[in-house]
């Protein structure tokens, strides 16, 4: 089933994608929403389900590599998708029918909408990870044996670099380009056929974000409430580490002592234990939800808050962890 996305859908998508962004008050998310809204004002974008893909057509992944904060400080000029995809098409010798985000990061969902509108191509209702992953090569497509390249990195300073190399080598080159580009760049790669996309990508990402409800941002995402608790303390990051621990006491039944909970976090929630026992097994992402239904990022958790700890299950392909990422690999945010 296909749908046409218009100007108001940029704000709707941003609202649903916000819990998966690098921060609830992400300036980059606002920048990307404004960009997408402006481009949609010139014409709608077709949101295409994986079932509606042309098996033989070519589709590509887009993402921000580097820091969303850097993007908010060094703004895109809007030419990045055209420069990147034109170079990718030239390298491939065939056109790109549509694009999709590399992962479920909120910024990438809105970036993909802005890019599709700029390019005049389809936006595929899928992503290449089914989760937020920190490196550009850490995808379901890589796990399926599909190559990252040829791929293109476009800087906000005007440079366009085509990388035609094995995935491991491309992943080592991209961060060097990001470092020379002011901290962020636009990436297009993973050229795949419609058949490959349907078989290996994570379907339904964009529509789930569009279906989110105010005050219940995870409404469109399958999730489970693990427990409800009161935050008792925030154990700050140690020198040389960005990780913090959010300490909670479970809200138990009257007369019963609640378990002591520790949730480790950096920009996202990394894991949780209750009385020393892991709360949830299997691949998942954690969220902390306020009493009003708002998704809280770690920086907004404060002692005294009553919250729910929620798990979103991930595709089964993540049930085994990939090899340790090489030092210096780029973040795909």
C-alpha positions, 0 to 999 in steps of 0.5 A: 500500500502506497501513500502520498506525504505532504507538508504537514506530514513532516511535523507528524513524522518528526513527532513520531521519530523524536523518541528515537532521536539523539535527544528529545530537544535535538536541534538537528531534528528541527532543522531537518523537519523544516527542510522536509516541510519546505521541500514537500511544499513543492510537491508530495512524496510517495511512501512505498511499502516494501510489498510495492517495490519493483524487484529489479529497480535500484534503491539506496540508503541515506544517513547523516554520518557524524554528529547531529549537533554538528549538522545543527551548527553547520546547516545543510544547504539542501543540495546534499541529496542531489549531489550524493545520489547523482554521483551514486547513479553515475558510479552505478550506471543506473537510476535510483528509484527510491531511498530509505533511512539507514536505521531507526534514528529519528534524524534519519527518518526525517532526513530520508523524507527531506531527501526523497522530496528534494530528489523527486523519488520514492521514500521506502517504508523501511530502514536498514537496521531495525534499530539505532546502531552507532556505525555506518556498516552495522546494518541488516544489509551487511549481515545479509552479505550486501555491500555498502558500496559504491557509496558517496559522502558529501560534505557541507563544504561542497566536496563529493567523494565516491568510495568503491571499496569493500564494506570494511575498507569503506567503513574505515574511510568514511570517518576520515571524511567526516572529520574533514567535513566539520563533524557531519556529512551526508551519506548515500550507499548500499545500492540494492534491488527491490527484491533485496530490500524486501528480503533484508530490510526492516519494514514499516519504519516510516508508517510507525512514526507517522502513526504515533500519538501525542502523549503516546509516542510509542503507539505505533511501535510494538513494545512491552512495559517491563516495570514501573518505578521511582527514580531515586538517584543519578550516578554521574559519569566517571572521568573518561566515560560518558555513561551514567547510571539511573537508579530506581526503586520498583513500585511494588504491591502494598507491603512488598519491597520493590526491586532495586533497578539500575539503568545504564545510559549514555545518549541512549539506554544501554541495559537494565538490571533488577537486584543484579539480574538483567531485566530483559534478554534478547535484542531490544532497545530501552525507553523510559516513559514519564507518567504523562506518557512522554519519552524521556532521554537520559538527560531529562531523568530526575530523582523523584520521577515516577516512570515506566521502563519499556522494551522495544524488541528488535529484528531477530538478526540482532540476536547475535552481536556483530564483531567488535566495531573498529576504533574510529568508525563513524556514527550513523545518527 
